[in-house]
């Protein structure tokens, strides 16, 4: 009998159950909806804040299982950000939000008026370089353009032709037509037509890195393949014409006689930064403090004299 009494005492009556349910519902309705942190620049959080203030039941009565990401169904046409790569600068990391895709590196360099030639002169490269030069002149015809050159010209590093000689002449003609000053900077290698572009910069604004190389050489005959003898002869004549044009342009920009340029171009003529400056390809070597150090350094003859070494004439 006592066991039956204990079991019945643990079962709540229907009236008390209704009272408890009513109290829980009243307590739930009295709870204020959670207010998300409001950022005035964030349309998503601003929308949530306005809904929480006007219709809190939409935030409280959320479905447990839904295929829609949380709260996105509150928008008439929810749109997810396309890419997280580009963010808006803010003092808080949590306020970074995607805005638009990031620009590519050539576009960032172009924004600083820098054109980088880092490949052999093939048609696609020539098209891009000329387009960038024309665009920068259209943007501001008075500001200088900085052309960084690291190219093997119309050949590969092993000497095989990859582009026509007209590719180099096309960029050269575009440079000559521009109203802007063109500051050329040799980085790495400037071979063949790339060396011509390096020397074609504005006088006094042609630079070279201390360990860069420049080289001038004769144009090469493209692979003849199954061409007839007459066609090969025509190609050879065109190469000679291109060679004469290249020699005359190099002589013009380096202020050397045509005979001198022709003589050194009989074979590949390599120049380090110092020799390129002496030959007239560049005007200055870009090395911090290098100009003053080299000016203060004594010539080799003075070192030999101070050391008591006498030069022996070559036999």
Phi and psi in degrees as a GROMACS rama.xvg file:
@    title "Ramachandran Plot"
@    xaxis  label "Phi"
@    yaxis  label "Psi"
@TYPE xy
-67.457  -33.3026  UNK-2
-66.8463  -39.833  UNK-3
-65.9153  -37.2906  UNK-4
-66.4345  -41.8549  UNK-5
-65.125  -41.0467  UNK-6
-65.7118  -39.134  UNK-7
-72.4173  -28.0303  UNK-8
-71.4553  -22.4899  UNK-9
-84.4492  -14.9518  UNK-10
-88.7249  119.564  UNK-11
-72.4823  152.578  UNK-12
-77.2905  158.783  UNK-13
-58.2866  -34.6539  UNK-14
-67.4163  -44.8043  UNK-15
-66.549  -32.5272  UNK-16
-65.1465  -40.3001  UNK-17
-66.3875  -39.1643  UNK-18
-64.6565  -41.5782  UNK-19
-65.2893  -41.0207  UNK-20
-64.9966  -40.633  UNK-21
-63.6744  -40.0426  UNK-22
-65.7666  -41.1332  UNK-23
-66.1043  -38.8666  UNK-24
-67.1997  -39.6848  UNK-25
-66.576  -38.4826  UNK-26
-67.1674  -36.0884  UNK-27
-67.5169  -40.09  UNK-28
-70.062  -25.4173  UNK-29
-79.5178  -14.0849  UNK-30
-72.8796  131.271  UNK-31
-76.0366  140.511  UNK-32
-64.4692  148.586  UNK-33
-65.2302  132.457  UNK-34
-98.4155  116.222  UNK-35
-67.9662  153.142  UNK-36
-62.6162  126.324  UNK-37
-90.9628  121.763  UNK-38
-114.055  116.995  UNK-39
-57.5744  -26.7062  UNK-40
-87.0044  -3.48449  UNK-41
-103.552  107.329  UNK-42
-66.6112  -29.5311  UNK-43
-66.2796  -49.5558  UNK-44
-69.131  -34.0585  UNK-45
-63.2853  -40.218  UNK-46
-64.0995  -44.1968  UNK-47
-62.5879  -40.5262  UNK-48
-64.9852  -40.1477  UNK-49
-67.6276  -37.4758  UNK-50
-68.4279  -38.4018  UNK-51
-64.467  -31.1651  UNK-52
-80.5949  -33.6404  UNK-53
-96.694  -43.1143  UNK-54
-133.476  78.6808  UNK-55
-67.0776  -23.4771  UNK-56
-63.5132  -24.7067  UNK-57
-67.9116  -27.3958  UNK-58
-87.8296  -30.4145  UNK-59
-78.5802  -43.971  UNK-60
-89.9323  70.4601  UNK-61
-92.2368  137.473  UNK-62
-65.4405  142.231  UNK-63
-73.1361  -43.1066  UNK-64
-114.899  109.819  UNK-65
-141.479  142.341  UNK-66
-79.9088  -11.6446  UNK-67
-90.2358  135.294  UNK-68
-55.6217  151.446  UNK-69
-53.6039  128.725  UNK-70
71.094  -5.6734  UNK-71
-71.2904  -22.4906  UNK-72
-72.4635  -7.84125  UNK-73
-74.0745  -19.0166  UNK-74
-89.2665  147.969  UNK-75
-65.7356  -42.7415  UNK-76
-134.597  83.0341  UNK-77
-64.1157  138.014  UNK-78
-131.828  123.373  UNK-79
-85.344  151.071  UNK-80
-66.1627  144.463  UNK-81
-76.5947  -41.4841  UNK-82
-147.285  140.222  UNK-83
-92.1221  10.1501  UNK-84
-73.3033  -42.1341  UNK-85
-101.898  127.09  UNK-86
-124.751  158.622  UNK-87
-86.6717  133.892  UNK-88
-68.7681  137.916  UNK-89
-154.831  162.761  UNK-90
-75.2166  -20.8737  UNK-91
-111.585  135.966  UNK-92
-64.1201  -34.318  UNK-93
-70.4753  -14.6173  UNK-94
-91.6134  -0.741732  UNK-95
-70.2918  125.439  UNK-96
-134.977  141.338  UNK-97
-62.3205  140.651  UNK-98
-121.567  -55.9608  UNK-99
-152.538  161.546  UNK-100
-63.5275  147.512  UNK-101
-73.3054  149.562  UNK-102
-73.02  156.174  UNK-103
-78.3046  166.534  UNK-104
-62.4133  -44.0644  UNK-105
-57.6273  -33.1118  UNK-106
-68.634  -38.1897  UNK-107
-65.0508  -41.6467  UNK-108
-65.1244  -38.7844  UNK-109
-63.3906  -32.7413  UNK-110
-63.6259  -29.5718  UNK-111
-91.753  14.2462  UNK-112
61.8616  37.0974  UNK-113
-113.334  126.574  UNK-114
-112.278  123.331  UNK-115
-110.619  118.4  UNK-116
-102.381  102.684  UNK-117
-124.024  19.5322  UNK-118
-139.552  164.332  UNK-119
-60.1305  158.471  UNK-120
-83.0182  90.1067  UNK-121
-109.991  165.495  UNK-122
-53.6712  -40.6512  UNK-123
-64.498  -40.1717  UNK-124
-67.5442  -42.9431  UNK-125
-60.7266  -42.6586  UNK-126
-60.706  -44.376  UNK-127
-66.2888  -44.6303  UNK-128
-64.3863  -45.4432  UNK-129
-64.8384  -40.1803  UNK-130
-63.2638  -41.062  UNK-131
-66.551  -40.7738  UNK-132
-62.5593  -44.22  UNK-133
-65.8777  -37.6862  UNK-134
-65.2872  -43.7176  UNK-135
-65.9503  -34.9748  UNK-136
-67.8566  -38.2214  UNK-137
-65.6435  -36.0975  UNK-138
-66.7101  -45.4718  UNK-139
-159.001  107.356  UNK-140
-77.012  0.522176  UNK-141
-107.327  -26.3415  UNK-142
-76.5631  145.324  UNK-143
-71.0314  158.92  UNK-144
-114.596  134.758  UNK-145
-106.653  114.835  UNK-146
-108.1  109.614  UNK-147
-93.6369  131.907  UNK-148
-123.212  123.383  UNK-149
-144.519  80.1237  UNK-150
-143.6  149.474  UNK-151
-92.8621  14.1835  UNK-152
74.3949  -140.849  UNK-153
-88.9495  10.3256  UNK-154
-125.765  165.649  UNK-155
-84.9401  177.755  UNK-156
-66.7872  -20.3453  UNK-157
-90.6706  2.6464  UNK-158
95.7013  -6.33901  UNK-159
-75.973  136.359  UNK-160
-70.3562  134.738  UNK-161
-122.359  -12.1415  UNK-162
-149.091  161.952  UNK-163
-77.0191  155.262  UNK-164
-64.4278  -23.6546  UNK-165
-67.0079  -18.2262  UNK-166
-62.7806  -44.9832  UNK-167
-67.9595  -39.9827  UNK-168
-65.4377  -32.6022  UNK-169
-64.5086  -46.278  UNK-170
-66.2122  -39.0217  UNK-171
-61.164  -46.6399  UNK-172
-62.6877  -37.9344  UNK-173
-64.699  -39.24  UNK-174
-63.9588  -38.7668  UNK-175
-70.9573  -25.0083  UNK-176
-84.3286  -14.939  UNK-177
-73.304  148.223  UNK-178
-84.5228  -19.1403  UNK-179
-76.4213  156.364  UNK-180
-71.7382  140.017  UNK-181
-117.052  112.784  UNK-182
-92.7778  113.126  UNK-183
-97.0957  140.312  UNK-184
-132.039  119.977  UNK-185
-87.946  118.76  UNK-186
-126.465  126.706  UNK-187
84.5148  -100.63  UNK-188
-137.207  143.689  UNK-189
-133.886  98.5936  UNK-190
-115.499  137.433  UNK-191
63.5958  -121.682  UNK-192
-65.5229  -27.6097  UNK-193
-64.8537  -34.2536  UNK-194
-66.8967  -36.7898  UNK-195
-62.4151  -42.3746  UNK-196
-64.7406  -36.0456  UNK-197
-64.021  -41.8161  UNK-198
-77.1216  -16.4031  UNK-199
-85.7577  4.84103  UNK-200
-68.8354  173.431  UNK-201
-60.2918  134.301  UNK-202
-57.9986  130.223  UNK-203
88.4263  -8.3587  UNK-204
-121.639  29.0938  UNK-205
-107.838  120.072  UNK-206
-124.362  166.784  UNK-207
-153.063  139.521  UNK-208
-68.9892  152.102  UNK-209
-61.1424  -30.0541  UNK-210
-109.588  15.8402  UNK-211
-78.7347  163.255  UNK-212
-126.428  147.265  UNK-213
-128.01  148.871  UNK-214
-152.56  135.279  UNK-215
-117.173  143.468  UNK-216
-153.212  166.626  UNK-217
-73.0127  146.672  UNK-218
-60.7243  151.628  UNK-219
-108.614  148.901  UNK-220
-75.8717  126.695  UNK-221
-61.9754  163.694  UNK-222
-58.2046  125.992  UNK-223
-80.4144  -28.0314  UNK-224
59.708  -123.914  UNK-225
-101.53  27.2734  UNK-226
-70.1705  152.623  UNK-227
-75.2857  166.501  UNK-228
-61.4988  -37.4847  UNK-229
-64.6308  -40.9223  UNK-230
-67.0077  -38.0003  UNK-231
-63.1151  -39.3523  UNK-232
-64.6473  -39.6054  UNK-233
-64.0976  -42.1434  UNK-234
-61.8702  -42.7854  UNK-235
-62.9537  -40.0192  UNK-236
-64.1071  -38.9177  UNK-237
-66.0929  -36.9172  UNK-238
-64.098  -39.4642  UNK-239
-64.7307  -40.4104  UNK-240
-62.3862  -44.2641  UNK-241
-63.1863  -36.005  UNK-242
-64.3877  -45.2452  UNK-243
-62.632  -38.7559  UNK-244
-64.7242  -44.5879  UNK-245
-62.7251  -41.3886  UNK-246
-63.3084  -44.3588  UNK-247
-65.6157  -38.2825  UNK-248
-69.818  -41.1223  UNK-249
-64.2682  -39.3138  UNK-250
-64.3957  -35.2982  UNK-251
-66.5717  -45.431  UNK-252
-85.0248  -25.5505  UNK-253
-93.2316  -6.79379  UNK-254
59.2208  37.8335  UNK-255
-108.857  152.77  UNK-256
-62.3764  150.535  UNK-257
-60.2884  -35.9507  UNK-258
-62.5975  -39.1634  UNK-259
-64.72  -46.0259  UNK-260
-64.698  -40.4708  UNK-261
-62.2084  -39.7806  UNK-262
-65.7221  -45.3978  UNK-263
-74.011  -20.6911  UNK-264
-87.6018  1.99648  UNK-265
-59.9472  -36.3259  UNK-266
-127.622  163.656  UNK-267
-55.2432  127.173  UNK-268
-112.564  103.568  UNK-269
-89.1708  144.126  UNK-270
-138.357  129.984  UNK-271
-81.5529  -175.564  UNK-272
-62.6957  -38.8192  UNK-273
-67.7477  -46.0427  UNK-274
-67.6251  -34.8141  UNK-275
-64.9736  -36.0808  UNK-276
-67.9026  -40.3682  UNK-277
-66.5377  -34.4105  UNK-278
-77.6313  -17.0817  UNK-279
98.5259  9.66069  UNK-280
-72.0621  -38.1973  UNK-281
-127.091  172.581  UNK-282
-111.866  -24.7317  UNK-283
-154.089  147.911  UNK-284
-98.0314  128.13  UNK-285
-85.8341  91.4196  UNK-286
-145.678  121.774  UNK-287
-59.9737  118.016  UNK-288
77.7445  -0.26058  UNK-289
-66.7441  -38.538  UNK-290
-62.3525  -44.0037  UNK-291
-69.1857  -39.0827  UNK-292
-63.9024  -45.125  UNK-293
-67.3135  -32.4557  UNK-294
-70.2901  -34.4144  UNK-295
-81.6096  -17.5186  UNK-296
-73.9009  138.871  UNK-297
-76.5696  148.565  UNK-298
-66.8593  161.997  UNK-299
-58.8373  -34.3757  UNK-300
-62.7297  -39.2196  UNK-301
-66.5755  -38.9915  UNK-302
-62.2342  -43.4149  UNK-303
-63.6573  -40.0431  UNK-304
-66.3389  -43.1481  UNK-305
-66.803  -28.6039  UNK-306
-87.2214  -3.53068  UNK-307
77.0308  23.8241  UNK-308
-97.298  130.318  UNK-309
-103.877  133.036  UNK-310
-72.5039  134.4  UNK-311
-99.826  127.423  UNK-312
-62.4415  140.381  UNK-313
-69.3614  138.742  UNK-314
